[in-house]
């Protein structure tokens, strides 16, 4: 049997050795030291290579004076102006034109400049040694095509101005669309001062070339659909392969007629055609064989059709009057004129739309207006009852391109109608949507 004292001594020795060994290894292991903080560099500051400035051309000031204020040397200014004149007449720059330019920070030397020449062009000039590299850049545009649509309540001007849809189309542009419809597209079919009724509907496919600032460089009406007093009027734009362009009906027929529907471009009728009305000056009922267009004194009066001046002078109660003999026994009469256009005298041939006189109040008239009459073989007739002669339709050689163009225009309008029906089931033509 082992000696118990020896065993106890051995155990105490082992325990003591373990304690001493743990103490030794614990002291020998290195403690974790945190990394030193990063070394920060001193803040650096560099001067810009160029400094930008702007200045404005003042009233009564020349571009030379503006460049002198930019501290451009006379020789450099002359060199720059010589280059500028190749692109734009400096004298045509308007007061308020803004010149942006850059100078070297250290040298103070003018290095580059930029100026808006007009709504569509920007002048950029950069110094190349002792010379100038001058370029004129076109302002970029995007094409927007929209449908303008609405219902007439009092006038087409108000209806189009308030039509819902693309709010980017400004009121001035919308008013020009009305002028185009009245005096160009439907000048032979619709008298917009008489024919429109409350509830009539319109739909116009309109294309704009839009600048970055939202204004339009160019615009055009591509198609028109109108419902007037239950009758449909349509017009579709076509640019033919030979370079001509015009508006046509859906079947390719011409919209042009031998006689315009109205002799004034801006018009408001004070009394419609009737067989009898109370005359405001004579104080008795008398036939009023014509239409009175109330308009400001001096408003231009145009010939409704081709013909020869048969009379131009004083006409008693008619005041200053012009009469035009047209083909097939038709004549037109324009009364109460303030005066006649240059060259208007008996025997002179005029074309449709030519200026023949100005609205006035001569003769038996209570105020400025145009009294317009139309006669067939000496008998007064309502001008709106004339069966107008048609112009030339789409030539057969252009039928294919016209049909393809018409298909695109109708697809735009049909796409708009379909999108409207999905958005507003049962809606009519009274809304407007953009065609993307």
The 8 nearest C-alpha neighbors of each residue, nearest first, counted from 0:
[[1, 2, 3, 6, 5, 4, 7, 9],
 [2, 0, 3, 6, 5, 4, 7, 9],
 [1, 3, 5, 4, 0, 6, 7, 8],
 [4, 2, 6, 5, 1, 7, 0, 8],
 [3, 5, 7, 6, 2, 8, 9, 1],
 [6, 4, 8, 3, 2, 7, 9, 1],
 [5, 7, 3, 9, 4, 8, 10, 2],
 [8, 6, 4, 10, 9, 5, 3, 11],
 [9, 7, 11, 5, 10, 6, 12, 4],
 [8, 10, 12, 6, 7, 11, 5, 13],
 [11, 9, 7, 13, 12, 8, 14, 6],
 [10, 12, 14, 8, 9, 13, 15, 7],
 [11, 13, 9, 15, 10, 14, 16, 8],
 [12, 14, 16, 10, 15, 11, 17, 9],
 [15, 13, 17, 11, 16, 12, 10, 18],
 [14, 16, 12, 18, 13, 17, 11, 19],
 [17, 15, 13, 19, 18, 14, 20, 12],
 [18, 16, 20, 14, 19, 15, 21, 13],
 [17, 19, 15, 21, 16, 20, 22, 14],
 [18, 20, 16, 22, 17, 21, 15, 23],
 [21, 19, 23, 17, 22, 18, 16, 24],
 [22, 20, 18, 24, 23, 19, 25, 17],
 [21, 23, 19, 25, 20, 24, 18, 26],
 [22, 24, 20, 26, 21, 25, 27, 19],
 [25, 23, 27, 21, 26, 22, 20, 28],
 [24, 26, 22, 23, 27, 28, 21, 20],
 [25, 27, 23, 24, 28, 22, 29, 21],
 [26, 28, 24, 25, 23, 29, 22, 30],
 [29, 27, 26, 25, 24, 30, 23, 31],
 [30, 28, 27, 31, 26, 32, 25, 24],
 [29, 31, 32, 28, 26, 27, 33, 25],
 [32, 30, 33, 29, 34, 28, 35, 27],
 [31, 33, 30, 34, 29, 35, 36, 28],
 [34, 32, 35, 31, 36, 30, 37, 29],
 [35, 33, 36, 32, 37, 31, 38, 30],
 [34, 36, 33, 37, 38, 32, 39, 31],
 [37, 35, 38, 34, 33, 39, 32, 40],
 [38, 36, 39, 35, 34, 40, 33, 41],
 [37, 39, 36, 40, 35, 41, 34, 42],
 [40, 38, 37, 41, 42, 36, 43, 35],
 [41, 39, 42, 38, 43, 37, 44, 36],
 [40, 42, 43, 39, 38, 44, 37, 45],
 [43, 41, 40, 44, 39, 45, 38, 46],
 [42, 44, 41, 45, 40, 46, 39, 47],
 [45, 43, 46, 42, 47, 41, 40, 48],
 [46, 44, 47, 43, 48, 42, 104, 49],
 [45, 47, 48, 44, 104, 105, 49, 50],
 [48, 46, 49, 104, 45, 50, 103, 105],
 [47, 49, 104, 103, 46, 50, 105, 102],
 [50, 48, 103, 104, 102, 47, 101, 51],
 [49, 51, 102, 101, 104, 103, 52, 47],
 [52, 50, 101, 100, 102, 49, 53, 99],
 [53, 51, 100, 99, 101, 50, 54, 102],
 [54, 52, 99, 98, 100, 97, 55, 51],
 [53, 55, 98, 97, 99, 56, 52, 65],
 [56, 54, 97, 95, 96, 98, 57, 53],
 [55, 57, 94, 95, 96, 65, 60, 97],
 [58, 56, 94, 60, 55, 95, 59, 61],
 [57, 59, 94, 60, 56, 95, 93, 61],
 [60, 58, 57, 61, 94, 56, 93, 62],
 [59, 61, 57, 58, 56, 64, 62, 65],
 [62, 60, 63, 64, 65, 59, 90, 56],
 [61, 63, 65, 64, 66, 89, 60, 56],
 [64, 62, 66, 61, 65, 67, 76, 80],
 [65, 63, 67, 61, 62, 66, 68, 60],
 [64, 66, 62, 68, 63, 67, 56, 61],
 [67, 65, 69, 63, 68, 64, 71, 62],
 [66, 68, 64, 70, 69, 65, 71, 63],
 [67, 69, 65, 70, 66, 64, 71, 54],
 [68, 70, 66, 67, 71, 65, 109, 54],
 [71, 69, 67, 68, 72, 66, 109, 108],
 [70, 72, 67, 69, 66, 76, 75, 73],
 [71, 73, 75, 74, 76, 70, 67, 66],
 [72, 74, 76, 75, 77, 71, 67, 78],
 [75, 73, 77, 76, 72, 78, 71, 79],
 [74, 76, 78, 72, 73, 77, 79, 71],
 [75, 77, 73, 79, 74, 78, 72, 80],
 [78, 76, 80, 74, 79, 75, 81, 73],
 [79, 77, 75, 81, 76, 80, 74, 82],
 [78, 80, 76, 82, 77, 81, 75, 83],
 [81, 79, 83, 77, 82, 78, 76, 84],
 [82, 80, 78, 84, 79, 83, 77, 85],
 [81, 83, 79, 80, 84, 85, 133, 78],
 [82, 84, 80, 85, 81, 86, 87, 79],
 [85, 83, 87, 86, 88, 81, 82, 80],
 [84, 86, 83, 82, 87, 81, 88, 80],
 [87, 85, 84, 83, 135, 88, 82, 134],
 [86, 88, 84, 83, 89, 85, 116, 91],
 [87, 89, 84, 90, 91, 86, 83, 92],
 [90, 88, 91, 92, 87, 84, 62, 83],
 [91, 89, 88, 92, 61, 62, 93, 87],
 [92, 90, 89, 88, 93, 87, 116, 94],
 [93, 91, 90, 89, 96, 94, 116, 88],
 [92, 94, 96, 91, 95, 56, 58, 90],
 [95, 93, 58, 57, 56, 96, 92, 59],
 [94, 96, 56, 55, 97, 93, 57, 58],
 [97, 95, 56, 94, 55, 93, 98, 92],
 [96, 98, 55, 54, 114, 95, 56, 99],
 [97, 99, 114, 54, 53, 113, 55, 100],
 [100, 98, 53, 113, 112, 52, 114, 97],
 [101, 99, 112, 52, 111, 51, 113, 53],
 [100, 102, 51, 111, 50, 110, 109, 49],
 [103, 101, 109, 108, 49, 50, 107, 110],
 [102, 104, 49, 107, 108, 106, 105, 48],
 [105, 103, 49, 48, 107, 50, 106, 102],
 [106, 104, 103, 107, 48, 108, 49, 46],
 [105, 107, 108, 103, 104, 102, 109, 49],
 [108, 106, 103, 102, 104, 105, 109, 49],
 [107, 109, 102, 106, 103, 110, 71, 104],
 [110, 108, 102, 101, 111, 107, 71, 103],
 [109, 111, 126, 102, 101, 125, 108, 103],
 [112, 110, 125, 101, 124, 100, 126, 109],
 [111, 113, 100, 124, 99, 123, 101, 125],
 [112, 114, 123, 99, 122, 98, 100, 124],
 [115, 113, 98, 122, 121, 116, 97, 99],
 [116, 114, 121, 117, 122, 120, 96, 97],
 [117, 115, 121, 120, 114, 122, 92, 118],
 [118, 116, 120, 119, 115, 121, 92, 96],
 [117, 119, 120, 116, 115, 138, 216, 121],
 [118, 120, 138, 117, 137, 121, 216, 116],
 [121, 119, 137, 117, 116, 136, 138, 118],
 [120, 122, 115, 136, 116, 135, 114, 123],
 [121, 123, 135, 114, 113, 134, 115, 116],
 [122, 124, 113, 134, 133, 112, 135, 121],
 [125, 123, 133, 112, 132, 111, 134, 131],
 [126, 124, 111, 132, 131, 110, 127, 133],
 [125, 127, 131, 110, 130, 128, 111, 132],
 [128, 126, 130, 131, 129, 132, 125, 110],
 [127, 129, 130, 126, 131, 125, 110, 132],
 [128, 130, 127, 126, 131, 75, 78, 74],
 [131, 129, 127, 128, 126, 132, 78, 75],
 [132, 130, 126, 127, 125, 133, 79, 124],
 [131, 133, 125, 124, 126, 127, 134, 130],
 [134, 132, 124, 123, 131, 82, 125, 135],
 [135, 133, 123, 122, 124, 136, 132, 86],
 [136, 134, 122, 121, 123, 120, 137, 133],
 [135, 137, 121, 120, 134, 138, 122, 123],
 [138, 136, 120, 119, 139, 121, 135, 140],
 [137, 139, 119, 120, 136, 140, 210, 121],
 [140, 138, 137, 210, 141, 211, 119, 209],
 [141, 139, 210, 209, 208, 138, 211, 142],
 [140, 142, 209, 208, 143, 210, 139, 207],
 [141, 143, 208, 207, 209, 144, 140, 206],
 [144, 142, 207, 206, 145, 141, 208, 209],
 [143, 145, 206, 205, 434, 207, 142, 433],
 [146, 144, 433, 434, 205, 204, 147, 143],
 [145, 147, 204, 203, 431, 432, 433, 205],
 [148, 146, 203, 431, 202, 145, 204, 162],
 [149, 147, 202, 431, 201, 430, 429, 162],
 [148, 150, 429, 162, 201, 430, 200, 158],
 [149, 151, 200, 429, 198, 199, 158, 152],
 [152, 150, 199, 158, 197, 198, 155, 154],
 [151, 153, 197, 154, 198, 150, 158, 196],
 [154, 152, 151, 197, 157, 155, 158, 196],
 [155, 153, 156, 157, 151, 152, 158, 195],
 [154, 156, 158, 157, 151, 159, 177, 153],
 [157, 155, 154, 159, 158, 160, 174, 177],
 [156, 158, 160, 155, 154, 159, 161, 153],
 [157, 159, 155, 151, 161, 156, 160, 162],
 [158, 160, 162, 161, 156, 157, 155, 173],
 [159, 161, 157, 158, 170, 162, 173, 156],
 [160, 162, 158, 159, 157, 163, 149, 170],
 [163, 161, 159, 149, 160, 158, 148, 164],
 [162, 164, 431, 430, 161, 165, 148, 166],
 [165, 163, 431, 432, 166, 162, 433, 147],
 [164, 166, 167, 168, 433, 432, 163, 145],
 [165, 167, 168, 164, 169, 163, 162, 170],
 [166, 168, 165, 169, 213, 214, 164, 170],
 [167, 169, 166, 165, 172, 170, 173, 214],
 [170, 168, 172, 171, 167, 173, 166, 214],
 [169, 171, 173, 172, 160, 174, 168, 161],
 [172, 170, 174, 173, 169, 175, 160, 168],
 [171, 173, 175, 174, 170, 169, 176, 168],
 [172, 174, 170, 176, 175, 171, 160, 159],
 [175, 173, 177, 171, 176, 172, 156, 170],
 [176, 174, 178, 172, 177, 173, 179, 171],
 [175, 177, 179, 173, 174, 178, 180, 172],
 [176, 178, 180, 174, 175, 179, 181, 156],
 [179, 177, 175, 181, 176, 180, 182, 174],
 [180, 178, 176, 183, 177, 182, 181, 175],
 [179, 181, 184, 177, 178, 185, 183, 182],
 [182, 180, 178, 186, 179, 185, 183, 177],
 [183, 181, 186, 179, 178, 180, 264, 184],
 [182, 184, 179, 186, 180, 181, 185, 178],
 [183, 185, 180, 186, 179, 182, 181, 246],
 [186, 184, 188, 187, 189, 181, 180, 183],
 [187, 185, 182, 183, 181, 259, 184, 188],
 [186, 188, 259, 260, 185, 256, 255, 189],
 [189, 187, 185, 186, 260, 190, 254, 259],
 [190, 188, 185, 191, 186, 187, 260, 194],
 [191, 189, 192, 194, 260, 193, 261, 188],
 [190, 192, 193, 194, 189, 195, 181, 155],
 [191, 193, 190, 267, 266, 194, 268, 195],
 [194, 192, 191, 190, 195, 268, 271, 267],
 [193, 195, 190, 191, 192, 189, 196, 227],
 [196, 194, 191, 193, 227, 199, 192, 197],
 [195, 197, 199, 198, 228, 194, 227, 151],
 [198, 196, 152, 151, 199, 153, 195, 150],
 [197, 199, 151, 150, 196, 152, 200, 228],
 [200, 198, 227, 151, 226, 197, 196, 150],
 [201, 199, 150, 226, 225, 149, 151, 198],
 [202, 200, 225, 148, 149, 224, 226, 150],
 [201, 203, 148, 224, 147, 223, 225, 146],
 [202, 204, 223, 147, 146, 222, 205, 148],
 [205, 203, 146, 222, 221, 145, 220, 223],
 [204, 206, 220, 145, 144, 221, 203, 219],
 [205, 207, 144, 219, 218, 143, 220, 145],
 [208, 206, 218, 143, 142, 209, 217, 215],
 [207, 209, 142, 217, 215, 216, 141, 140],
 [210, 208, 215, 140, 141, 214, 207, 213],
 [209, 211, 140, 213, 212, 214, 215, 139],
 [210, 212, 213, 209, 140, 139, 214, 138],
 [213, 211, 210, 214, 209, 215, 118, 140],
 [214, 212, 210, 211, 209, 215, 167, 168],
 [215, 213, 210, 209, 212, 216, 211, 169],
 [216, 214, 209, 208, 217, 210, 207, 213],
 [215, 217, 208, 209, 210, 214, 218, 119],
 [218, 216, 208, 215, 207, 219, 209, 206],
 [217, 219, 207, 206, 208, 215, 216, 220],
 [218, 220, 206, 205, 221, 207, 217, 176],
 [219, 221, 205, 222, 204, 206, 203, 218],
 [222, 220, 236, 204, 205, 235, 219, 206],
 [221, 223, 235, 204, 234, 220, 203, 236],
 [224, 222, 203, 234, 233, 202, 204, 225],
 [223, 225, 233, 202, 201, 232, 203, 234],
 [226, 224, 201, 232, 231, 200, 227, 202],
 [225, 227, 231, 200, 230, 199, 229, 201],
 [228, 226, 199, 230, 229, 195, 225, 231],
 [227, 229, 230, 199, 196, 226, 195, 194],
 [228, 230, 227, 226, 231, 199, 225, 200],
 [229, 231, 227, 226, 228, 232, 225, 199],
 [230, 232, 226, 225, 227, 233, 229, 224],
 [233, 231, 225, 224, 226, 230, 234, 227],
 [234, 232, 224, 223, 248, 225, 231, 235],
 [233, 235, 248, 223, 247, 222, 246, 224],
 [236, 234, 222, 246, 247, 221, 248, 237],
 [235, 237, 246, 221, 245, 222, 247, 234],
 [238, 236, 244, 245, 239, 246, 401, 235],
 [239, 237, 244, 243, 242, 240, 245, 236],
 [238, 240, 241, 243, 242, 244, 237, 397],
 [241, 239, 242, 238, 397, 243, 400, 244],
 [240, 242, 239, 243, 238, 244, 397, 396],
 [243, 241, 240, 239, 238, 244, 237, 245],
 [244, 242, 239, 238, 241, 245, 240, 237],
 [245, 243, 238, 237, 239, 242, 236, 246],
 [244, 246, 237, 236, 247, 238, 243, 235],
 [247, 245, 236, 235, 234, 237, 184, 254],
 [248, 246, 253, 235, 234, 251, 254, 252],
 [247, 249, 234, 252, 251, 250, 233, 235],
 [248, 250, 251, 247, 235, 233, 234, 252],
 [249, 251, 248, 252, 247, 392, 393, 253],
 [252, 250, 248, 393, 249, 247, 392, 253],
 [251, 253, 392, 248, 250, 247, 393, 254],
 [254, 252, 392, 247, 390, 255, 391, 248],
 [253, 255, 247, 248, 256, 252, 246, 187],
 [254, 256, 390, 253, 389, 187, 257, 391],
 [257, 255, 389, 388, 258, 387, 187, 390],
 [256, 258, 388, 304, 387, 389, 255, 259],
 [259, 257, 304, 303, 256, 260, 187, 387],
 [260, 258, 187, 303, 261, 186, 304, 256],
 [259, 261, 187, 190, 186, 189, 188, 258],
 [262, 260, 259, 263, 190, 303, 186, 264],
 [261, 263, 301, 303, 300, 302, 264, 259],
 [264, 262, 300, 265, 261, 266, 301, 299],
 [263, 265, 182, 266, 262, 261, 181, 299],
 [266, 264, 263, 267, 294, 298, 178, 182],
 [265, 267, 263, 294, 264, 292, 192, 268],
 [266, 268, 293, 292, 192, 294, 269, 265],
 [267, 269, 292, 293, 270, 291, 192, 266],
 [270, 268, 293, 291, 292, 267, 271, 290],
 [271, 269, 291, 268, 290, 272, 292, 273],
 [270, 272, 290, 273, 268, 291, 269, 289],
 [273, 271, 290, 289, 288, 270, 381, 274],
 [274, 272, 275, 287, 271, 288, 276, 289],
 [273, 275, 286, 287, 288, 276, 272, 285],
 [276, 274, 286, 273, 285, 287, 284, 277],
 [275, 277, 284, 278, 285, 287, 286, 273],
 [278, 276, 284, 283, 279, 285, 282, 275],
 [277, 279, 280, 281, 282, 283, 284, 276],
 [280, 278, 282, 281, 277, 365, 283, 364],
 [281, 279, 282, 278, 363, 365, 364, 283],
 [280, 282, 283, 278, 279, 363, 284, 277],
 [283, 281, 280, 278, 279, 277, 284, 285],
 [284, 282, 281, 277, 278, 285, 279, 280],
 [283, 285, 277, 276, 278, 275, 286, 282],
 [286, 284, 275, 276, 287, 283, 278, 277],
 [287, 285, 275, 274, 288, 276, 284, 273],
 [286, 288, 275, 289, 274, 285, 273, 276],
 [289, 287, 286, 379, 372, 274, 272, 273],
 [288, 290, 372, 272, 371, 287, 381, 370],
 [289, 291, 272, 371, 271, 370, 292, 270],
 [292, 290, 370, 270, 369, 268, 269, 293],
 [293, 291, 268, 369, 368, 267, 269, 294],
 [292, 294, 368, 268, 269, 267, 291, 369],
 [295, 293, 368, 266, 292, 367, 267, 296],
 [294, 296, 298, 367, 297, 358, 293, 368],
 [297, 295, 359, 358, 367, 298, 294, 357],
 [296, 298, 357, 358, 299, 295, 359, 337],
 [297, 299, 358, 357, 296, 295, 300, 294],
 [300, 298, 357, 356, 297, 358, 301, 354],
 [299, 301, 356, 357, 263, 262, 354, 355],
 [302, 300, 354, 352, 262, 353, 355, 303],
 [301, 303, 352, 351, 353, 304, 262, 355],
 [304, 302, 259, 258, 351, 262, 352, 301],
 [305, 303, 351, 258, 302, 257, 350, 306],
 [304, 306, 350, 351, 349, 325, 303, 307],
 [305, 307, 325, 324, 349, 348, 323, 304],
 [306, 308, 348, 324, 323, 347, 346, 349],
 [309, 307, 323, 345, 346, 347, 310, 322],
 [310, 308, 345, 323, 322, 324, 307, 346],
 [309, 311, 322, 345, 321, 308, 312, 344],
 [310, 312, 321, 344, 320, 345, 322, 343],
 [313, 311, 319, 320, 314, 310, 321, 318],
 [312, 314, 319, 318, 315, 320, 311, 317],
 [313, 315, 317, 318, 320, 319, 316, 312],
 [316, 314, 317, 318, 313, 362, 319, 363],
 [317, 315, 362, 363, 318, 314, 361, 364],
 [316, 318, 314, 334, 362, 315, 335, 320],
 [362, 319, 317, 361, 335, 314, 316, 315],
 [320, 318, 313, 336, 335, 312, 314, 334],
 [319, 321, 334, 333, 312, 311, 314, 318],
 [322, 320, 311, 333, 310, 332, 334, 323],
 [321, 323, 332, 310, 309, 331, 308, 333],
 [322, 324, 308, 331, 309, 307, 330, 306],
 [325, 323, 330, 307, 306, 309, 329, 308],
 [326, 324, 306, 329, 330, 305, 323, 328],
 [325, 327, 328, 329, 324, 306, 305, 330],
 [326, 328, 329, 325, 376, 375, 330, 324],
 [329, 327, 376, 326, 375, 325, 330, 324],
 [328, 330, 375, 325, 374, 327, 326, 376],
 [331, 329, 324, 374, 325, 323, 373, 375],
 [330, 332, 373, 323, 322, 372, 374, 324],
 [331, 333, 322, 372, 371, 321, 373, 334],
 [334, 332, 371, 321, 320, 370, 322, 369],
 [333, 335, 320, 370, 317, 336, 369, 319],
 [336, 334, 361, 318, 360, 319, 317, 359],
 [337, 335, 359, 358, 319, 338, 334, 357],
 [336, 338, 359, 357, 358, 361, 360, 335],
 [339, 337, 336, 357, 356, 319, 340, 359],
 [338, 340, 356, 355, 343, 357, 341, 337],
 [339, 341, 356, 355, 343, 354, 342, 338],
 [342, 340, 343, 339, 355, 356, 344, 354],
 [341, 343, 344, 340, 347, 339, 355, 345],
 [344, 342, 341, 340, 355, 339, 347, 311],
 [343, 345, 311, 347, 342, 346, 308, 310],
 [346, 344, 308, 309, 310, 347, 311, 343],
 [345, 347, 308, 307, 309, 344, 348, 310],
 [348, 346, 308, 307, 345, 344, 349, 343],
 [347, 349, 307, 306, 308, 346, 350, 305],
 [350, 348, 306, 305, 307, 353, 347, 351],
 [351, 349, 305, 353, 352, 304, 306, 348],
 [350, 352, 304, 305, 302, 303, 353, 349],
 [351, 353, 301, 302, 303, 350, 354, 304],
 [354, 352, 301, 302, 350, 351, 355, 349],
 [355, 353, 301, 300, 356, 340, 352, 299],
 [354, 356, 340, 301, 300, 339, 353, 343],
 [357, 355, 339, 340, 300, 338, 354, 299],
 [356, 358, 299, 297, 298, 300, 336, 337],
 [359, 357, 336, 297, 296, 298, 337, 369],
 [358, 360, 337, 336, 367, 296, 335, 361],
 [359, 361, 367, 335, 366, 364, 368, 337],
 [362, 360, 318, 335, 359, 336, 319, 364],
 [318, 361, 363, 316, 317, 364, 335, 315],
 [362, 364, 316, 317, 280, 361, 365, 318],
 [365, 363, 360, 366, 362, 361, 335, 280],
 [366, 364, 360, 363, 280, 367, 279, 368],
 [365, 367, 360, 364, 368, 359, 293, 361],
 [366, 368, 360, 359, 296, 295, 294, 358],
 [369, 367, 293, 294, 292, 358, 359, 366],
 [368, 370, 292, 291, 358, 334, 335, 371],
 [369, 371, 291, 334, 290, 333, 292, 368],
 [372, 370, 333, 290, 289, 332, 369, 291],
 [373, 371, 289, 332, 331, 288, 290, 374],
 [372, 374, 331, 382, 380, 330, 379, 332],
 [375, 373, 379, 330, 378, 380, 377, 329],
 [374, 376, 329, 378, 377, 328, 379, 330],
 [377, 375, 328, 378, 329, 374, 330, 327],
 [378, 376, 375, 374, 379, 328, 330, 329],
 [377, 379, 374, 375, 376, 380, 373, 329],
 [380, 378, 374, 373, 288, 375, 377, 381],
 [379, 381, 374, 373, 382, 378, 375, 288],
 [380, 382, 383, 384, 289, 373, 272, 379],
 [383, 381, 373, 384, 385, 380, 372, 260],
 [384, 382, 381, 385, 260, 386, 380, 190],
 [383, 385, 381, 382, 386, 380, 387, 373],
 [386, 384, 383, 387, 382, 381, 380, 258],
 [387, 385, 384, 388, 383, 256, 389, 382],
 [386, 388, 256, 385, 257, 389, 258, 187],
 [387, 389, 256, 257, 386, 390, 258, 255],
 [390, 388, 256, 255, 387, 253, 257, 391],
 [389, 391, 255, 253, 256, 392, 388, 254],
 [390, 392, 253, 393, 389, 252, 255, 394],
 [393, 391, 252, 253, 251, 394, 390, 247],
 [392, 394, 251, 395, 397, 398, 252, 391],
 [395, 393, 396, 397, 392, 398, 391, 251],
 [394, 396, 398, 397, 393, 399, 392, 251],
 [397, 395, 394, 398, 399, 393, 400, 240],
 [398, 396, 395, 394, 399, 400, 401, 393],
 [399, 397, 401, 395, 400, 396, 402, 393],
 [398, 400, 402, 401, 397, 403, 396, 395],
 [401, 399, 403, 402, 397, 398, 404, 239],
 [402, 400, 404, 398, 399, 403, 405, 397],
 [401, 403, 405, 399, 400, 404, 398, 406],
 [404, 402, 406, 400, 405, 401, 399, 407],
 [405, 403, 401, 407, 406, 402, 400, 408],
 [406, 404, 402, 408, 403, 407, 401, 409],
 [405, 407, 403, 409, 404, 408, 410, 402],
 [408, 406, 410, 404, 405, 409, 411, 403],
 [409, 407, 405, 411, 410, 406, 404, 412],
 [408, 410, 412, 406, 411, 407, 413, 405],
 [409, 411, 413, 407, 412, 408, 414, 406],
 [412, 410, 414, 408, 409, 413, 415, 407],
 [411, 413, 415, 409, 410, 414, 416, 408],
 [414, 412, 410, 416, 415, 411, 409, 417],
 [415, 413, 417, 411, 412, 416, 410, 418],
 [414, 416, 412, 418, 413, 417, 419, 411],
 [417, 415, 413, 419, 414, 418, 420, 412],
 [418, 416, 414, 420, 419, 415, 413, 421],
 [419, 417, 415, 421, 420, 416, 414, 422],
 [418, 420, 416, 422, 417, 421, 423, 415],
 [419, 421, 424, 423, 417, 422, 418, 416],
 [420, 422, 418, 419, 423, 424, 417, 416],
 [423, 421, 419, 420, 418, 424, 417, 426],
 [422, 424, 420, 426, 421, 419, 425, 418],
 [425, 423, 420, 426, 421, 422, 419, 427],
 [424, 426, 423, 420, 427, 419, 421, 422],
 [427, 425, 423, 424, 420, 428, 419, 429],
 [428, 426, 429, 425, 430, 420, 419, 416],
 [427, 429, 430, 149, 148, 200, 426, 202],
 [428, 430, 149, 150, 427, 148, 431, 200],
 [431, 429, 148, 428, 149, 163, 432, 164],
 [430, 432, 164, 148, 147, 163, 146, 433],
 [431, 433, 164, 146, 434, 415, 145, 430],
 [434, 432, 145, 146, 165, 435, 164, 144],
 [433, 435, 145, 144, 432, 146, 415, 411],
 [434, 433, 144, 143, 145, 432, 411, 142]]
